Amino acid sequence: MKWILLKTKINEKEFEAIENSLDVEFPLDFKNIVLENNGASPERMLFDTQNTKERVAEYLLSFSKTDKDNIIDVYNYVKDRFDRK
């Protein structure tokens, strides 16, 4: 997949700080995609999966705390909607 409109580049330390603040560990494949394409959009937003056709991916949430609508901002906006058992 080709990515366009990359936002602020981040490093592993910044990525791990986000994981720690969210108390999660993201899969290595996802981490590598974010480190290379933080906040970017796929050139082609529609894609097919094994079970469905024409799925939509608009963009990756940015892991840079300085970017608008970064993953922490979005999490804080929606966190009360989750049941975290």
PDB file of N, CA, C and O in Angstrom:
ATOM      1  N   MET A   1       0.855  -1.168   0.000  1.00  0.00           N
ATOM      2  CA  MET A   1       0.000   0.000   0.000  1.00  0.00           C
ATOM      3  C   MET A   1       0.900   1.230   0.000  1.00  0.00           C
ATOM      4  O   MET A   1       1.862   1.303   0.765  1.00  0.00           O
ATOM      5  N   LYS A   2       0.589   2.178  -0.846  1.00  0.00           N
ATOM      6  CA  LYS A   2       1.344   3.429  -0.906  1.00  0.00           C
ATOM      7  C   LYS A   2       0.652   4.467  -0.025  1.00  0.00           C
ATOM      8  O   LYS A   2      -0.565   4.632  -0.097  1.00  0.00           O
ATOM      9  N   TRP A   3       1.429   5.167   0.807  1.00  0.00           N
ATOM     10  CA  TRP A   3       0.905   6.163   1.731  1.00  0.00           C
ATOM     11  C   TRP A   3       1.302   7.560   1.274  1.00  0.00           C
ATOM     12  O   TRP A   3       2.404   7.766   0.765  1.00  0.00           O
ATOM     13  N   ILE A   4       0.390   8.525   1.460  1.00  0.00           N
ATOM     14  CA  ILE A   4       0.626   9.918   1.074  1.00  0.00           C
ATOM     15  C   ILE A   4       0.263  10.845   2.246  1.00  0.00           C
ATOM     16  O   ILE A   4      -0.384  10.420   3.203  1.00  0.00           O
ATOM     17  N   LEU A   5       0.674  12.076   2.164  1.00  0.00           N
ATOM     18  CA  LEU A   5       0.337  13.120   3.142  1.00  0.00           C
ATOM     19  C   LEU A   5       0.802  12.776   4.551  1.00  0.00           C
ATOM     20  O   LEU A   5       0.049  12.919   5.515  1.00  0.00           O
ATOM     21  N   LEU A   6       2.034  12.327   4.664  1.00  0.00           N
ATOM     22  CA  LEU A   6       2.640  11.976   5.945  1.00  0.00           C
ATOM     23  C   LEU A   6       2.639  13.174   6.891  1.00  0.00           C
ATOM     24  O   LEU A   6       2.950  14.295   6.488  1.00  0.00           O
ATOM     25  N   LYS A   7       2.288  12.926   8.149  1.00  0.00           N
ATOM     26  CA  LYS A   7       2.352  13.976   9.164  1.00  0.00           C
ATOM     27  C   LYS A   7       3.716  13.929   9.833  1.00  0.00           C
ATOM     28  O   LYS A   7       4.662  13.395   9.253  1.00  0.00           O
ATOM     29  N   THR A   8       3.839  14.464  11.016  1.00  0.00           N
ATOM     30  CA  THR A   8       5.105  14.543  11.742  1.00  0.00           C
ATOM     31  C   THR A   8       5.731  13.156  11.922  1.00  0.00           C
ATOM     32  O   THR A   8       5.090  12.238  12.433  1.00  0.00           O
ATOM     33  N   LYS A   9       6.971  13.017  11.502  1.00  0.00           N
ATOM     34  CA  LYS A   9       7.699  11.755  11.668  1.00  0.00           C
ATOM     35  C   LYS A   9       7.962  11.525  13.157  1.00  0.00           C
ATOM     36  O   LYS A   9       8.296  12.463  13.879  1.00  0.00           O
ATOM     37  N   ILE A  10       7.810  10.271  13.620  1.00  0.00           N
ATOM     38  CA  ILE A  10       8.090   9.947  15.015  1.00  0.00           C
ATOM     39  C   ILE A  10       9.157   8.864  15.093  1.00  0.00           C
ATOM     40  O   ILE A  10       9.457   8.199  14.101  1.00  0.00           O
ATOM     41  N   ASN A  11       9.723   8.697  16.279  1.00  0.00           N
ATOM     42  CA  ASN A  11      10.719   7.644  16.481  1.00  0.00           C
ATOM     43  C   ASN A  11      10.154   6.577  17.429  1.00  0.00           C
ATOM     44  O   ASN A  11       9.043   6.720  17.942  1.00  0.00           O
ATOM     45  N   GLU A  12      10.914   5.529  17.652  1.00  0.00           N
ATOM     46  CA  GLU A  12      10.446   4.420  18.490  1.00  0.00           C
ATOM     47  C   GLU A  12      10.143   4.857  19.922  1.00  0.00           C
ATOM     48  O   GLU A  12       9.186   4.377  20.529  1.00  0.00           O
ATOM     49  N   LYS A  13      10.949   5.756  20.456  1.00  0.00           N
ATOM     50  CA  LYS A  13      10.729   6.230  21.822  1.00  0.00           C
ATOM     51  C   LYS A  13       9.369   6.926  21.943  1.00  0.00           C
ATOM     52  O   LYS A  13       8.648   6.703  22.915  1.00  0.00           O
ATOM     53  N   GLU A  14       9.016   7.765  20.968  1.00  0.00           N
ATOM     54  CA  GLU A  14       7.722   8.446  20.981  1.00  0.00           C
ATOM     55  C   GLU A  14       6.577   7.441  20.834  1.00  0.00           C
ATOM     56  O   GLU A  14       5.548   7.565  21.497  1.00  0.00           O
ATOM     57  N   PHE A  15       6.764   6.441  19.957  1.00  0.00           N
ATOM     58  CA  PHE A  15       5.741   5.414  19.772  1.00  0.00           C
ATOM     59  C   PHE A  15       5.519   4.656  21.082  1.00  0.00           C
ATOM     60  O   PHE A  15       4.379   4.440  21.492  1.00  0.00           O
ATOM     61  N   GLU A  16       6.597   4.260  21.728  1.00  0.00           N
ATOM     62  CA  GLU A  16       6.491   3.510  22.978  1.00  0.00           C
ATOM     63  C   GLU A  16       5.879   4.352  24.095  1.00  0.00           C
ATOM     64  O   GLU A  16       5.209   3.810  24.974  1.00  0.00           O
ATOM     65  N   ALA A  17       6.096   5.659  24.076  1.00  0.00           N
ATOM     66  CA  ALA A  17       5.468   6.536  25.066  1.00  0.00           C
ATOM     67  C   ALA A  17       3.953   6.524  24.900  1.00  0.00           C
ATOM     68  O   ALA A  17       3.216   6.546  25.885  1.00  0.00           O
ATOM     69  N   ILE A  18       3.494   6.489  23.659  1.00  0.00           N
ATOM     70  CA  ILE A  18       2.049   6.404  23.401  1.00  0.00           C
ATOM     71  C   ILE A  18       1.518   5.068  23.893  1.00  0.00           C
ATOM     72  O   ILE A  18       0.475   5.019  24.545  1.00  0.00           O
ATOM     73  N   GLU A  19       2.229   3.976  23.585  1.00  0.00           N
ATOM     74  CA  GLU A  19       1.802   2.658  24.074  1.00  0.00           C
ATOM     75  C   GLU A  19       1.682   2.664  25.600  1.00  0.00           C
ATOM     76  O   GLU A  19       0.704   2.161  26.154  1.00  0.00           O
ATOM     77  N   ASN A  20       2.674   3.230  26.268  1.00  0.00           N
ATOM     78  CA  ASN A  20       2.652   3.274  27.733  1.00  0.00           C
ATOM     79  C   ASN A  20       1.492   4.108  28.257  1.00  0.00           C
ATOM     80  O   ASN A  20       0.831   3.713  29.218  1.00  0.00           O
ATOM     81  N   SER A  21       1.238   5.254  27.641  1.00  0.00           N
ATOM     82  CA  SER A  21       0.148   6.104  28.124  1.00  0.00           C
ATOM     83  C   SER A  21      -1.221   5.479  27.882  1.00  0.00           C
ATOM     84  O   SER A  21      -2.168   5.753  28.619  1.00  0.00           O
ATOM     85  N   LEU A  22      -1.331   4.637  26.847  1.00  0.00           N
ATOM     86  CA  LEU A  22      -2.596   3.945  26.572  1.00  0.00           C
ATOM     87  C   LEU A  22      -2.655   2.565  27.222  1.00  0.00           C
ATOM     88  O   LEU A  22      -3.691   1.901  27.190  1.00  0.00           O
ATOM     89  N   ASP A  23      -1.539   2.138  27.811  1.00  0.00           N
ATOM     90  CA  ASP A  23      -1.432   0.817  28.426  1.00  0.00           C
ATOM     91  C   ASP A  23      -1.757  -0.298  27.438  1.00  0.00           C
ATOM     92  O   ASP A  23      -2.527  -1.211  27.735  1.00  0.00           O
ATOM     93  N   VAL A  24      -1.147  -0.202  26.246  1.00  0.00           N
ATOM     94  CA  VAL A  24      -1.312  -1.214  25.194  1.00  0.00           C
ATOM     95  C   VAL A  24       0.044  -1.496  24.555  1.00  0.00           C
ATOM     96  O   VAL A  24       0.986  -0.712  24.669  1.00  0.00           O
ATOM     97  N   GLU A  25       0.109  -2.626  23.887  1.00  0.00           N
ATOM     98  CA  GLU A  25       1.274  -2.934  23.060  1.00  0.00           C
ATOM     99  C   GLU A  25       0.748  -3.273  21.672  1.00  0.00           C
ATOM    100  O   GLU A  25       0.073  -4.284  21.478  1.00  0.00           O
ATOM    101  N   PHE A  26       1.067  -2.419  20.716  1.00  0.00           N
ATOM    102  CA  PHE A  26       0.600  -2.624  19.351  1.00  0.00           C
ATOM    103  C   PHE A  26       1.434  -3.704  18.662  1.00  0.00           C
ATOM    104  O   PHE A  26       2.603  -3.895  18.997  1.00  0.00           O
ATOM    105  N   PRO A  27       0.833  -4.412  17.696  1.00  0.00           N
ATOM    106  CA  PRO A  27       1.594  -5.413  16.935  1.00  0.00           C
ATOM    107  C   PRO A  27       2.766  -4.761  16.194  1.00  0.00           C
ATOM    108  O   PRO A  27       2.684  -3.606  15.775  1.00  0.00           O
ATOM    109  N   LEU A  28       3.843  -5.509  16.043  1.00  0.00           N
ATOM    110  CA  LEU A  28       5.052  -5.004  15.403  1.00  0.00           C
ATOM    111  C   LEU A  28       4.784  -4.490  13.988  1.00  0.00           C
ATOM    112  O   LEU A  28       5.328  -3.456  13.602  1.00  0.00           O
ATOM    113  N   ASP A  29       3.965  -5.187  13.213  1.00  0.00           N
ATOM    114  CA  ASP A  29       3.647  -4.739  11.847  1.00  0.00           C
ATOM    115  C   ASP A  29       3.009  -3.353  11.859  1.00  0.00           C
ATOM    116  O   ASP A  29       3.358  -2.494  11.050  1.00  0.00           O
ATOM    117  N   PHE A  30       2.069  -3.142  12.785  1.00  0.00           N
ATOM    118  CA  PHE A  30       1.415  -1.841  12.896  1.00  0.00           C
ATOM    119  C   PHE A  30       2.423  -0.774  13.321  1.00  0.00           C
ATOM    120  O   PHE A  30       2.431   0.331  12.779  1.00  0.00           O
ATOM    121  N   LYS A  31       3.266  -1.109  14.286  1.00  0.00           N
ATOM    122  CA  LYS A  31       4.294  -0.166  14.749  1.00  0.00           C
ATOM    123  C   LYS A  31       5.172   0.283  13.589  1.00  0.00           C
ATOM    124  O   LYS A  31       5.449   1.473  13.439  1.00  0.00           O
ATOM    125  N   ASN A  32       5.603  -0.656  12.779  1.00  0.00           N
ATOM    126  CA  ASN A  32       6.457  -0.326  11.637  1.00  0.00           C
ATOM    127  C   ASN A  32       5.742   0.572  10.634  1.00  0.00           C
ATOM    128  O   ASN A  32       6.348   1.484  10.071  1.00  0.00           O
ATOM    129  N   ILE A  33       4.458   0.317  10.410  1.00  0.00           N
ATOM    130  CA  ILE A  33       3.682   1.162   9.494  1.00  0.00           C
ATOM    131  C   ILE A  33       3.590   2.585  10.039  1.00  0.00           C
ATOM    132  O   ILE A  33       3.777   3.549   9.296  1.00  0.00           O
ATOM    133  N   VAL A  34       3.305   2.719  11.328  1.00  0.00           N
ATOM    134  CA  VAL A  34       3.199   4.048  11.937  1.00  0.00           C
ATOM    135  C   VAL A  34       4.548   4.770  11.913  1.00  0.00           C
ATOM    136  O   VAL A  34       4.606   5.962  11.611  1.00  0.00           O
ATOM    137  N   LEU A  35       5.627   4.058  12.227  1.00  0.00           N
ATOM    138  CA  LEU A  35       6.945   4.700  12.221  1.00  0.00           C
ATOM    139  C   LEU A  35       7.316   5.210  10.833  1.00  0.00           C
ATOM    140  O   LEU A  35       8.009   6.220  10.712  1.00  0.00           O
ATOM    141  N   GLU A  36       6.870   4.534   9.800  1.00  0.00           N
ATOM    142  CA  GLU A  36       7.171   4.956   8.426  1.00  0.00           C
ATOM    143  C   GLU A  36       6.150   5.945   7.867  1.00  0.00           C
ATOM    144  O   GLU A  36       6.489   6.773   7.021  1.00  0.00           O
ATOM    145  N   ASN A  37       4.893   5.863   8.339  1.00  0.00           N
ATOM    146  CA  ASN A  37       3.791   6.600   7.696  1.00  0.00           C
ATOM    147  C   ASN A  37       2.882   7.305   8.700  1.00  0.00           C
ATOM    148  O   ASN A  37       1.669   7.336   8.494  1.00  0.00           O
ATOM    149  N   ASN A  38       3.414   7.860   9.753  1.00  0.00           N
ATOM    150  CA  ASN A  38       2.614   8.461  10.813  1.00  0.00           C
ATOM    151  C   ASN A  38       1.591   9.468  10.281  1.00  0.00           C
ATOM    152  O   ASN A  38       1.948  10.452   9.633  1.00  0.00           O
ATOM    153  N   GLY A  39       0.316   9.203  10.567  1.00  0.00           N
ATOM    154  CA  GLY A  39      -0.746  10.124  10.197  1.00  0.00           C
ATOM    155  C   GLY A  39      -1.064  10.198   8.718  1.00  0.00           C
ATOM    156  O   GLY A  39      -1.890  11.014   8.308  1.00  0.00           O
ATOM    157  N   ALA A  40      -0.429   9.366   7.909  1.00  0.00           N
ATOM    158  CA  ALA A  40      -0.605   9.429   6.454  1.00  0.00           C
ATOM    159  C   ALA A  40      -1.925   8.793   6.008  1.00  0.00           C
ATOM    160  O   ALA A  40      -2.588   8.093   6.772  1.00  0.00           O
ATOM    161  N   SER A  41      -2.280   9.054   4.764  1.00  0.00           N
ATOM    162  CA  SER A  41      -3.455   8.460   4.129  1.00  0.00           C
ATOM    163  C   SER A  41      -2.997   7.473   3.059  1.00  0.00           C
ATOM    164  O   SER A  41      -1.997   7.706   2.380  1.00  0.00           O
ATOM    165  N   PRO A  42      -3.727   6.377   2.911  1.00  0.00           N
ATOM    166  CA  PRO A  42      -3.383   5.493   1.794  1.00  0.00           C
ATOM    167  C   PRO A  42      -3.724   6.174   0.483  1.00  0.00           C
ATOM    168  O   PRO A  42      -4.726   6.882   0.394  1.00  0.00           O
ATOM    169  N   GLU A  43      -2.906   5.969  -0.529  1.00  0.00           N
ATOM    170  CA  GLU A  43      -3.174   6.583  -1.832  1.00  0.00           C
ATOM    171  C   GLU A  43      -4.529   6.110  -2.364  1.00  0.00           C
ATOM    172  O   GLU A  43      -5.289   6.893  -2.935  1.00  0.00           O
ATOM    173  N   ARG A  44      -4.811   4.864  -2.176  1.00  0.00           N
ATOM    174  CA  ARG A  44      -6.096   4.292  -2.586  1.00  0.00           C
ATOM    175  C   ARG A  44      -6.856   3.936  -1.317  1.00  0.00           C
ATOM    176  O   ARG A  44      -6.462   3.011  -0.607  1.00  0.00           O
ATOM    177  N   MET A  45      -7.933   4.646  -1.018  1.00  0.00           N
ATOM    178  CA  MET A  45      -8.626   4.480   0.251  1.00  0.00           C
ATOM    179  C   MET A  45      -9.511   3.241   0.318  1.00  0.00           C
ATOM    180  O   MET A  45      -9.836   2.780   1.413  1.00  0.00           O
ATOM    181  N   LEU A  46      -9.903   2.699  -0.816  1.00  0.00           N
ATOM    182  CA  LEU A  46     -10.726   1.487  -0.837  1.00  0.00           C
ATOM    183  C   LEU A  46      -9.833   0.274  -1.023  1.00  0.00           C
ATOM    184  O   LEU A  46      -8.912   0.292  -1.840  1.00  0.00           O
ATOM    185  N   PHE A  47     -10.104  -0.772  -0.269  1.00  0.00           N
ATOM    186  CA  PHE A  47      -9.343  -2.006  -0.428  1.00  0.00           C
ATOM    187  C   PHE A  47     -10.237  -3.192  -0.092  1.00  0.00           C
ATOM    188  O   PHE A  47     -11.245  -3.040   0.598  1.00  0.00           O
ATOM    189  N   ASP A  48      -9.872  -4.352  -0.572  1.00  0.00           N
ATOM    190  CA  ASP A  48     -10.617  -5.574  -0.302  1.00  0.00           C
ATOM    191  C   ASP A  48      -9.887  -6.393   0.751  1.00  0.00           C
ATOM    192  O   ASP A  48      -8.657  -6.402   0.798  1.00  0.00           O
ATOM    193  N   THR A  49     -10.646  -7.078   1.593  1.00  0.00           N
ATOM    194  CA  THR A  49     -10.074  -8.013   2.549  1.00  0.00           C
ATOM    195  C   THR A  49     -10.507  -9.415   2.153  1.00  0.00           C
ATOM    196  O   THR A  49     -11.216  -9.598   1.163  1.00  0.00           O
ATOM    197  N   GLN A  50     -10.087 -10.381   2.912  1.00  0.00           N
ATOM    198  CA  GLN A  50     -10.451 -11.764   2.613  1.00  0.00           C
ATOM    199  C   GLN A  50     -11.966 -11.960   2.694  1.00  0.00           C
ATOM    200  O   GLN A  50     -12.526 -12.758   1.943  1.00  0.00           O
ATOM    201  N   ASN A  51     -12.628 -11.241   3.596  1.00  0.00           N
ATOM    202  CA  ASN A  51     -14.063 -11.445   3.816  1.00  0.00           C
ATOM    203  C   ASN A  51     -14.973 -10.356   3.266  1.00  0.00           C
ATOM    204  O   ASN A  51     -16.175 -10.577   3.123  1.00  0.00           O
ATOM    205  N   THR A  52     -14.432  -9.199   2.959  1.00  0.00           N
ATOM    206  CA  THR A  52     -15.269  -8.093   2.492  1.00  0.00           C
ATOM    207  C   THR A  52     -14.601  -7.339   1.356  1.00  0.00           C
ATOM    208  O   THR A  52     -13.388  -7.418   1.161  1.00  0.00           O
ATOM    209  N   LYS A  53     -15.413  -6.611   0.616  1.00  0.00           N
ATOM    210  CA  LYS A  53     -14.906  -5.805  -0.484  1.00  0.00           C
ATOM    211  C   LYS A  53     -15.147  -4.336  -0.193  1.00  0.00           C
ATOM    212  O   LYS A  53     -16.084  -3.964   0.515  1.00  0.00           O
ATOM    213  N   GLU A  54     -14.282  -3.516  -0.754  1.00  0.00           N
ATOM    214  CA  GLU A  54     -14.387  -2.064  -0.676  1.00  0.00           C
ATOM    215  C   GLU A  54     -14.456  -1.531   0.752  1.00  0.00           C
ATOM    216  O   GLU A  54     -15.350  -0.759   1.100  1.00  0.00           O
ATOM    217  N   ARG A  55     -13.503  -1.954   1.566  1.00  0.00           N
ATOM    218  CA  ARG A  55     -13.342  -1.380   2.896  1.00  0.00           C
ATOM    219  C   ARG A  55     -12.691  -0.006   2.719  1.00  0.00           C
ATOM    220  O   ARG A  55     -11.996   0.228   1.731  1.00  0.00           O
ATOM    221  N   VAL A  56     -12.912   0.889   3.660  1.00  0.00           N
ATOM    222  CA  VAL A  56     -12.384   2.241   3.554  1.00  0.00           C
ATOM    223  C   VAL A  56     -11.380   2.497   4.678  1.00  0.00           C
ATOM    224  O   VAL A  56     -11.647   2.205   5.843  1.00  0.00           O
ATOM    225  N   ALA A  57     -10.235   3.040   4.314  1.00  0.00           N
ATOM    226  CA  ALA A  57      -9.229   3.497   5.282  1.00  0.00           C
ATOM    227  C   ALA A  57      -8.861   4.913   4.893  1.00  0.00           C
ATOM    228  O   ALA A  57      -8.201   5.130   3.877  1.00  0.00           O
ATOM    229  N   GLU A  58      -9.285   5.880   5.696  1.00  0.00           N
ATOM    230  CA  GLU A  58      -9.020   7.274   5.345  1.00  0.00           C
ATOM    231  C   GLU A  58      -7.610   7.709   5.707  1.00  0.00           C
ATOM    232  O   GLU A  58      -6.919   8.312   4.886  1.00  0.00           O
ATOM    233  N   TYR A  59      -7.167   7.409   6.941  1.00  0.00           N
ATOM    234  CA  TYR A  59      -5.827   7.819   7.360  1.00  0.00           C
ATOM    235  C   TYR A  59      -5.458   7.117   8.660  1.00  0.00           C
ATOM    236  O   TYR A  59      -6.322   6.596   9.364  1.00  0.00           O
ATOM    237  N   LEU A  60      -4.168   7.109   8.968  1.00  0.00           N
ATOM    238  CA  LEU A  60      -3.684   6.632  10.259  1.00  0.00           C
ATOM    239  C   LEU A  60      -3.776   7.773  11.257  1.00  0.00           C
ATOM    240  O   LEU A  60      -3.452   8.914  10.927  1.00  0.00           O
ATOM    241  N   LEU A  61      -4.212   7.480  12.466  1.00  0.00           N
ATOM    242  CA  LEU A  61      -4.140   8.506  13.497  1.00  0.00           C
ATOM    243  C   LEU A  61      -2.671   8.805  13.772  1.00  0.00           C
ATOM    244  O   LEU A  61      -1.839   7.898  13.797  1.00  0.00           O
ATOM    245  N   SER A  62      -2.365  10.052  13.972  1.00  0.00           N
ATOM    246  CA  SER A  62      -0.993  10.440  14.243  1.00  0.00           C
ATOM    247  C   SER A  62      -0.597  10.039  15.665  1.00  0.00           C
ATOM    248  O   SER A  62      -1.403  10.134  16.591  1.00  0.00           O
ATOM    249  N   PHE A  63       0.634   9.597  15.828  1.00  0.00           N
ATOM    250  CA  PHE A  63       1.182   9.276  17.142  1.00  0.00           C
ATOM    251  C   PHE A  63       2.019  10.433  17.677  1.00  0.00           C
ATOM    252  O   PHE A  63       2.635  10.309  18.735  1.00  0.00           O
ATOM    253  N   SER A  64       2.050  11.541  16.969  1.00  0.00           N
ATOM    254  CA  SER A  64       2.773  12.722  17.428  1.00  0.00           C
ATOM    255  C   SER A  64       1.829  13.580  18.256  1.00  0.00           C
ATOM    256  O   SER A  64       0.777  13.994  17.770  1.00  0.00           O
ATOM    257  N   LYS A  65       2.194  13.844  19.490  1.00  0.00           N
ATOM    258  CA  LYS A  65       1.333  14.626  20.382  1.00  0.00           C
ATOM    259  C   LYS A  65       1.145  16.061  19.908  1.00  0.00           C
ATOM    260  O   LYS A  65       0.234  16.750  20.367  1.00  0.00           O
ATOM    261  N   THR A  66       2.001  16.518  18.990  1.00  0.00           N
ATOM    262  CA  THR A  66       1.879  17.890  18.493  1.00  0.00           C
ATOM    263  C   THR A  66       0.916  18.003  17.315  1.00  0.00           C
ATOM    264  O   THR A  66       0.517  19.111  16.953  1.00  0.00           O
ATOM    265  N   ASP A  67       0.538  16.884  16.713  1.00  0.00           N
ATOM    266  CA  ASP A  67      -0.399  16.905  15.586  1.00  0.00           C
ATOM    267  C   ASP A  67      -1.844  16.987  16.081  1.00  0.00           C
ATOM    268  O   ASP A  67      -2.199  16.380  17.092  1.00  0.00           O
ATOM    269  N   LYS A  68      -2.657  17.733  15.366  1.00  0.00           N
ATOM    270  CA  LYS A  68      -4.074  17.842  15.685  1.00  0.00           C
ATOM    271  C   LYS A  68      -4.729  16.467  15.525  1.00  0.00           C
ATOM    272  O   LYS A  68      -4.379  15.712  14.618  1.00  0.00           O
ATOM    273  N   ASP A  69      -5.664  16.151  16.395  1.00  0.00           N
ATOM    274  CA  ASP A  69      -6.400  14.882  16.353  1.00  0.00           C
ATOM    275  C   ASP A  69      -5.469  13.677  16.393  1.00  0.00           C
ATOM    276  O   ASP A  69      -5.658  12.707  15.659  1.00  0.00           O
ATOM    277  N   ASN A  70      -4.461  13.750  17.259  1.00  0.00           N
ATOM    278  CA  ASN A  70      -3.565  12.601  17.415  1.00  0.00           C
ATOM    279  C   ASN A  70      -4.272  11.491  18.200  1.00  0.00           C
ATOM    280  O   ASN A  70      -5.370  11.694  18.719  1.00  0.00           O
ATOM    281  N   ILE A  71      -3.647  10.340  18.282  1.00  0.00           N
ATOM    282  CA  ILE A  71      -4.289   9.175  18.886  1.00  0.00           C
ATOM    283  C   ILE A  71      -4.678   9.402  20.351  1.00  0.00           C
ATOM    284  O   ILE A  71      -5.690   8.870  20.808  1.00  0.00           O
ATOM    285  N   ILE A  72      -3.901  10.170  21.077  1.00  0.00           N
ATOM    286  CA  ILE A  72      -4.226  10.463  22.481  1.00  0.00           C
ATOM    287  C   ILE A  72      -5.451  11.369  22.563  1.00  0.00           C
ATOM    288  O   ILE A  72      -6.340  11.127  23.380  1.00  0.00           O
ATOM    289  N   ASP A  73      -5.513  12.399  21.737  1.00  0.00           N
ATOM    290  CA  ASP A  73      -6.686  13.286  21.717  1.00  0.00           C
ATOM    291  C   ASP A  73      -7.951  12.505  21.380  1.00  0.00           C
ATOM    292  O   ASP A  73      -8.987  12.682  22.021  1.00  0.00           O
ATOM    293  N   VAL A  74      -7.862  11.645  20.378  1.00  0.00           N
ATOM    294  CA  VAL A  74      -9.028  10.854  19.964  1.00  0.00           C
ATOM    295  C   VAL A  74      -9.420   9.891  21.079  1.00  0.00           C
ATOM    296  O   VAL A  74     -10.602   9.755  21.395  1.00  0.00           O
ATOM    297  N   TYR A  75      -8.440   9.225  21.674  1.00  0.00           N
ATOM    298  CA  TYR A  75      -8.740   8.317  22.778  1.00  0.00           C
ATOM    299  C   TYR A  75      -9.442   9.060  23.916  1.00  0.00           C
ATOM    300  O   TYR A  75     -10.450   8.577  24.432  1.00  0.00           O
ATOM    301  N   ASN A  76      -8.930  10.215  24.312  1.00  0.00           N
ATOM    302  CA  ASN A  76      -9.552  10.973  25.398  1.00  0.00           C
ATOM    303  C   ASN A  76     -10.980  11.390  25.053  1.00  0.00           C
ATOM    304  O   ASN A  76     -11.826  11.493  25.940  1.00  0.00           O
ATOM    305  N   TYR A  77     -11.247  11.626  23.790  1.00  0.00           N
ATOM    306  CA  TYR A  77     -12.583  12.011  23.348  1.00  0.00           C
ATOM    307  C   TYR A  77     -13.564  10.840  23.437  1.00  0.00           C
ATOM    308  O   TYR A  77     -14.739  11.042  23.744  1.00  0.00           O
ATOM    309  N   VAL A  78     -13.091   9.612  23.170  1.00  0.00           N
ATOM    310  CA  VAL A  78     -14.008   8.453  23.117  1.00  0.00           C
ATOM    311  C   VAL A  78     -13.888   7.485  24.284  1.00  0.00           C
ATOM    312  O   VAL A  78     -14.685   6.551  24.373  1.00  0.00           O
ATOM    313  N   LYS A  79     -12.939   7.666  25.169  1.00  0.00           N
ATOM    314  CA  LYS A  79     -12.656   6.651  26.194  1.00  0.00           C
ATOM    315  C   LYS A  79     -13.836   6.322  27.084  1.00  0.00           C
ATOM    316  O   LYS A  79     -13.948   5.184  27.542  1.00  0.00           O
ATOM    317  N   ASP A  80     -14.712   7.260  27.346  1.00  0.00           N
ATOM    318  CA  ASP A  80     -15.863   6.992  28.216  1.00  0.00           C
ATOM    319  C   ASP A  80     -16.904   6.096  27.539  1.00  0.00           C
ATOM    320  O   ASP A  80     -17.847   5.640  28.185  1.00  0.00           O
ATOM    321  N   ARG A  81     -16.733   5.849  26.256  1.00  0.00           N
ATOM    322  CA  ARG A  81     -17.666   4.990  25.515  1.00  0.00           C
ATOM    323  C   ARG A  81     -17.264   3.521  25.550  1.00  0.00           C
ATOM    324  O   ARG A  81     -18.008   2.659  25.082  1.00  0.00           O
ATOM    325  N   PHE A  82     -16.073   3.232  26.111  1.00  0.00           N
ATOM    326  CA  PHE A  82     -15.562   1.863  26.155  1.00  0.00           C
ATOM    327  C   PHE A  82     -15.785   1.254  27.525  1.00  0.00           C
ATOM    328  O   PHE A  82     -15.728   1.941  28.545  1.00  0.00           O
ATOM    329  N   ASP A  83     -16.039  -0.038  27.532  1.00  0.00           N
ATOM    330  CA  ASP A  83     -16.116  -0.802  28.772  1.00  0.00           C
ATOM    331  C   ASP A  83     -14.785  -1.487  28.958  1.00  0.00           C
ATOM    332  O   ASP A  83     -14.551  -2.537  28.358  1.00  0.00           O
ATOM    333  N   ARG A  84     -13.902  -0.931  29.769  1.00  0.00           N
ATOM    334  CA  ARG A  84     -12.545  -1.472  29.962  1.00  0.00           C
ATOM    335  C   ARG A  84     -12.519  -2.343  31.200  1.00  0.00           C
ATOM    336  O   ARG A  84     -12.270  -1.867  32.308  1.00  0.00           O
ATOM    337  N   LYS A  85     -12.778  -3.611  31.002  1.00  0.00           N
ATOM    338  CA  LYS A  85     -12.805  -4.574  32.115  1.00  0.00           C
ATOM    339  C   LYS A  85     -11.431  -5.071  32.423  1.00  0.00           C
ATOM    340  O   LYS A  85     -11.258  -5.887  33.328  1.00  0.00           O
TER     341      LYS A  85
END
